[in-house]
């Protein structure tokens, strides 16, 4: 159990943040198709989260690739109007190539960084994350990427260097996840990050890193964790949306909510209600608490698209779950992961049958 529960946590040197922050992703397409109402809802959500009485968000997570900088600009608009707020700004680089041969080639990281600063109306970023494991053929641009972010840290343009955790589709095979873990360990030893940014929720398979789970591994190395997608894009709250606020599929696996998988998820969520009650926000609380109580080096960033979602996320947290309650939640979540694994196995079996027809 975490000693101070929802008190501010040391994510890494220079970042002392409330444990529940915001994953800020809004696409340029939203702006074009939905008009100012959608942007207004996003900004209202930011206001509500930052101003929440008890555990207001001060850690805002985004990336230059979210809406091709649109998300950064929306946060920048908010920061410009609230320069007195003690906010931590986190962005990422590695998916926007522009006219460069690769997102990590030459001075492209520095160009993207300067643009992110301008977008965010900031003079410094608290966390800057290398967003992908793709560093070009034979890792051609890996050395350049490492040198670039280390230089930014030495110049105090950023406080901390981040990298992605092991990542694959939820329905990927154990072998594929093992390859991701090996790739992560290789890059981790070279990059030597201050923080690892990773997607984590009930559907994330248990991945071992040198014989440890991600939480023990990062804690042993003195590295912070940013956990994203704690609600599995609404699936764990009982919503069948299966999409992020930008209306992109949350993942290939969760986007394909087949009847058997939907039934398995419904059974699991009902089991949670049977044990913890059906009050509004209960499923959200369990999903968030399951992440928040993993370790005191973790900050959880939760997505949103309007003020109502933010209010539920921040008002439902309640007291910490006991070890027994956490164990029960984990047991039910393991059942949900089993459903995804069965989906993957069925998919492989169907492909095999088609090949032999």
C-alpha distance (Angstrom), angle and dihedral (degrees) to the residues before:
residue distance angle dihedral
X1 . . .
X2 3.78 . .
X3 3.79 111.2 .
X4 3.79 98.7 -137.0
X5 3.81 98.1 23.8
X6 3.82 106.8 -162.8
X7 3.80 98.0 9.5
X8 3.80 117.2 119.6
X9 3.81 113.0 -72.0
X10 3.79 134.4 -149.7
X11 3.79 102.4 -117.5
X12 3.78 89.2 176.4
X13 3.77 139.0 -41.7
X14 3.80 108.5 -39.2
X15 3.81 97.0 10.6
X16 3.80 118.3 95.3
X17 3.80 105.0 165.3
X18 3.77 140.1 164.6
X19 3.81 106.7 -98.4
X20 3.82 96.3 -118.0
X21 3.78 113.1 63.4
X22 3.79 135.1 160.5
X23 3.78 131.0 -91.5
X24 3.80 99.8 -149.8
X25 3.78 112.3 -159.4
X26 3.76 122.8 151.8
X27 3.78 122.0 154.0
X28 3.77 128.7 -134.7
X29 3.80 86.4 -124.7
X30 3.78 89.6 64.4
X31 3.75 90.3 56.1
X32 3.78 92.4 50.6
X33 3.78 97.8 43.6
X34 3.78 103.9 34.3
X35 3.78 100.2 34.4
X36 3.80 126.0 -149.7
X37 3.82 94.8 -32.8
X38 3.78 92.5 74.4
X39 3.80 93.5 47.1
X40 3.77 89.0 47.9
X41 3.82 89.7 54.0
X42 3.81 90.7 50.2
X43 3.80 93.1 50.0
X44 3.82 91.4 44.8
X45 3.79 88.0 53.1
X46 3.80 90.6 51.8
X47 3.80 90.3 51.2
X48 3.79 92.7 49.3
X49 3.79 94.4 48.3
X50 3.78 96.4 46.7
X51 3.80 93.4 45.2
X52 3.80 97.0 45.1
X53 3.79 107.4 134.1
X54 3.81 102.0 -129.4
X55 3.79 112.0 22.7
X56 3.78 105.6 10.4
X57 3.79 118.2 178.7
X58 3.78 116.3 -102.7
X59 3.83 97.0 158.7
X60 3.83 112.0 79.3
X61 3.80 116.8 -173.1
X62 3.81 124.1 -163.5
X63 3.83 141.4 134.8
X64 3.79 138.5 -136.4
X65 3.81 87.9 -117.0
X66 3.82 95.0 59.6
X67 3.77 101.7 103.8
X68 3.83 89.9 -22.0
X69 3.79 90.7 -71.2
X70 3.80 95.9 -34.8
X71 3.80 93.4 117.3
X72 3.79 91.3 50.1
X73 3.78 90.7 51.2
X74 3.80 92.0 51.0
X75 3.80 90.3 52.2
X76 3.79 89.0 45.8
X77 3.79 90.0 55.5
X78 3.80 88.9 53.4
X79 3.83 93.4 45.4
X80 3.79 92.0 49.1
X81 3.80 90.3 56.6
X82 3.84 94.3 43.2
X83 3.78 105.9 41.0
X84 3.79 91.6 148.9
X85 3.82 93.9 64.7
X86 3.85 118.2 102.3
X87 3.80 97.1 -126.9
X88 3.81 130.3 166.3
X89 3.80 112.9 -145.4
X90 3.80 121.3 -153.3
X91 3.80 125.5 -176.0
X92 3.79 137.9 164.2
X93 3.79 139.3 -139.3
X94 3.78 134.3 -162.3
X95 3.79 109.8 77.0
X96 3.82 102.8 68.8
X97 3.79 108.7 77.6
X98 3.78 101.7 170.7
X99 3.81 109.8 175.5
X100 3.83 93.5 -29.0
X101 3.82 119.1 107.7
X102 3.81 89.1 -119.2
X103 3.84 135.5 2.4
X104 3.82 89.6 -111.7
X105 3.81 97.5 42.2
X106 3.80 124.7 119.4
X107 3.78 114.7 -39.8
X108 3.80 94.2 -20.5
X109 3.82 92.6 110.5
X110 3.80 89.6 54.9
X111 3.81 91.4 47.9
X112 3.81 91.1 50.5
X113 3.79 91.1 45.3
X114 3.81 92.8 53.5
X115 3.80 89.7 48.8
X116 3.81 90.9 49.8
X117 3.80 90.4 51.9
X118 3.79 89.8 51.8
X119 3.80 92.3 45.9
X120 3.80 92.9 48.8
X121 3.80 94.2 44.0
X122 3.80 88.3 -125.6
X123 3.79 138.9 132.4
X124 3.81 94.5 -155.0
X125 3.80 137.9 21.1
X126 3.77 119.2 -138.3
X127 3.80 95.5 -153.1
X128 3.80 127.7 18.6
X129 3.80 115.1 -175.2
X130 3.80 131.7 -161.7
X131 3.78 95.6 -131.6
X132 3.81 102.9 -158.1
X133 3.80 142.6 35.5
X134 3.82 89.8 -131.9
X135 3.79 109.4 106.9
X136 3.78 96.5 159.7
X137 3.81 131.1 -93.2
X138 3.82 110.2 -20.7
X139 3.84 87.7 -4.1
X140 3.78 89.2 -69.9
X141 3.81 93.9 165.8
X142 3.80 99.2 37.0
X143 3.81 95.3 98.1
X144 3.78 91.4 48.4
X145 3.81 91.9 49.6
X146 3.81 91.9 50.6
X147 3.80 92.7 47.1
X148 3.80 91.4 47.9
X149 3.79 97.4 53.0
X150 3.80 92.5 41.3
X151 3.79 89.7 53.0
X152 3.80 90.0 51.0
X153 3.79 89.3 51.8
X154 3.81 93.1 47.1
X155 3.81 89.6 51.2
X156 3.83 88.1 49.3
X157 3.79 89.9 -121.8
X158 3.80 85.2 127.6
X159 3.78 130.0 23.1
X160 3.78 99.5 -150.8
X161 3.81 141.3 19.1
X162 3.79 118.1 -133.4
X163 3.80 134.7 -168.1
X164 3.79 134.8 -173.6
X165 3.77 120.9 -94.6
X166 3.82 122.1 -130.5
X167 3.78 105.9 -58.3
X168 3.78 136.8 -179.0
X169 3.76 136.3 138.2
X170 3.80 113.1 -63.8
X171 3.80 90.0 -116.3
X172 3.80 95.6 49.6
X173 3.78 116.6 127.0
X174 3.83 122.2 -100.2
X175 3.80 87.7 -108.2
X176 3.79 92.0 56.5
X177 3.79 91.5 49.6
X178 3.81 89.7 48.6
X179 3.81 90.0 54.4
X180 3.80 89.2 50.3
X181 3.81 90.2 51.4
X182 3.82 90.8 51.2
X183 3.80 91.0 48.5
X184 3.80 91.0 48.6
X185 3.81 92.9 50.9
X186 3.81 91.3 49.8
X187 3.81 92.5 51.1
X188 3.81 94.1 39.8
X189 3.80 91.5 59.7
X190 3.80 91.4 50.8
X191 3.80 101.0 39.8
X192 3.83 95.3 40.0
X193 3.82 92.5 -158.9
X194 3.79 126.3 -159.2
X195 3.81 91.1 -144.9
X196 3.80 137.3 22.5
X197 3.82 116.8 -146.1
X198 3.79 114.3 -157.3
X199 3.78 143.9 159.3
X200 3.80 109.7 -112.4
X201 3.79 134.5 170.4
X202 3.81 141.7 117.3
X203 3.81 91.7 -58.9
X204 3.82 96.5 53.3
X205 3.82 111.0 108.4
X206 3.79 118.9 -125.5
X207 3.80 105.9 -100.4
X208 3.81 122.4 -168.1
X209 3.79 120.8 -142.0
X210 3.79 112.3 -168.6
X211 3.80 87.1 -23.4
X212 3.82 94.9 -50.1
X213 3.77 135.0 97.3
X214 3.80 117.6 -111.4
X215 3.81 93.1 -98.0
X216 3.80 96.0 53.1
X217 3.79 91.2 41.2
X218 3.81 95.8 53.7
X219 3.80 93.3 41.2
X220 3.82 90.5 53.2
X221 3.80 90.4 51.4
X222 3.81 93.8 45.8
X223 3.81 91.5 -116.5
X224 3.81 125.0 142.6
X225 3.81 125.6 -129.8
X226 3.79 130.6 -138.8
X227 3.81 109.6 -164.0
X228 3.81 116.1 -159.0
X229 3.83 133.2 -172.8
X230 3.85 94.3 27.6
X231 3.83 91.2 162.1
X232 3.83 94.2 46.6
X233 3.79 87.7 -120.1
X234 3.79 93.6 -58.4
X235 3.81 98.9 -44.4
X236 3.83 93.1 107.9
X237 3.81 92.3 50.7
X238 3.79 92.7 59.6
X239 3.79 94.0 -98.5
X240 3.78 114.2 127.3
X241 3.78 92.9 -155.4
X242 3.77 93.5 112.3
X243 3.77 90.5 -170.8
X244 3.72 138.6 101.9
X245 3.82 123.6 -115.4
X246 3.79 88.1 -91.8
X247 3.83 90.2 58.5
X248 3.78 93.8 -115.3
X249 3.81 116.1 136.4
X250 3.79 108.3 -91.5
X251 3.78 90.8 -134.7
X252 3.75 137.6 -28.5
X253 3.79 90.5 -103.4
X254 3.79 98.7 48.8
X255 3.79 92.0 40.8
X256 3.81 88.1 61.5
X257 3.79 97.2 62.5
X258 3.78 97.1 171.0
X259 3.82 118.8 -170.0
X260 3.85 93.5 -100.5
X261 3.79 91.9 49.8
X262 3.81 92.5 44.1
X263 3.79 88.5 52.0
X264 3.83 91.3 49.9
X265 3.81 91.5 49.7
X266 3.81 92.1 47.4
X267 3.80 90.6 50.9
X268 3.79 91.6 50.1
X269 3.79 94.3 48.3
X270 3.79 90.2 47.3
X271 3.81 89.6 52.1
X272 3.80 88.4 54.7
X273 3.80 90.9 50.2
X274 3.81 90.9 48.5
X275 3.79 90.5 55.3
X276 3.81 101.8 34.9
X277 3.80 104.9 25.3
X278 3.78 134.9 -108.5
X279 3.79 100.7 -95.1
X280 3.81 114.3 140.2
X281 3.78 111.0 -85.7
X282 3.81 96.0 20.5
X283 3.80 96.1 118.4
X284 3.80 90.5 44.6
X285 3.80 90.7 51.0
X286 3.81 92.8 50.7
X287 3.79 93.2 48.8
X288 3.80 93.2 47.8
X289 3.79 94.3 42.4
X290 3.79 90.5 50.0
X291 3.82 87.3 62.1
X292 3.80 100.6 34.0
X293 3.79 93.3 55.6
X294 3.81 96.6 50.1
X295 3.78 93.8 94.3
X296 3.78 144.0 -28.6
X297 3.82 91.4 -112.3
X298 3.83 91.2 64.8
X299 3.78 131.3 100.5
X300 3.81 114.7 -172.9
X301 3.82 119.0 -148.9
X302 3.79 116.5 -160.2
X303 3.78 125.5 -164.2
X304 3.79 124.8 -126.8
X305 3.77 141.7 171.6
X306 3.80 102.4 -168.7
X307 3.78 145.2 18.0
X308 3.81 94.2 -97.8
X309 3.81 92.8 60.1
X310 3.79 91.0 48.6
X311 3.79 92.0 50.3
X312 3.79 92.5 52.7
X313 3.81 93.0 46.7
X314 3.79 94.0 51.6
X315 3.79 100.4 36.2
X316 3.81 98.4 47.4
X317 3.81 100.0 59.8
X318 3.81 97.2 96.1
X319 3.82 121.6 163.3
X320 3.78 122.5 -18.0
X321 3.79 118.4 -83.1
X322 3.79 114.8 -110.8
X323 3.81 120.7 -118.5
X324 3.79 88.7 -104.0
X325 3.80 92.1 51.2
X326 3.80 92.0 47.4
X327 3.79 89.5 50.3
X328 3.80 90.9 52.9
X329 3.79 92.4 48.8
X330 3.80 90.7 49.1
X331 3.80 91.1 49.5
X332 3.79 91.4 54.9
X333 3.80 91.8 44.3
X334 3.80 89.9 53.3
X335 3.82 86.6 58.2
X336 3.82 89.2 53.9
X337 3.80 91.6 50.6
X338 3.78 88.3 51.2
X339 3.78 88.4 59.9
X340 3.79 91.5 56.1
X341 3.79 91.2 47.8
X342 3.80 90.1 52.4
X343 3.81 88.8 50.0
X344 3.80 90.0 54.2
X345 3.81 92.5 47.7
X346 3.81 91.6 48.2
X347 3.80 90.1 50.2
X348 3.82 91.6 52.2
X349 3.80 90.8 46.7
X350 3.82 92.0 50.9
X351 3.81 91.5 50.7
X352 3.82 90.3 49.7
X353 3.79 91.2 50.5
X354 3.81 91.4 49.9
X355 3.80 90.7 51.3
X356 3.79 91.6 53.3
X357 3.81 95.0 46.5
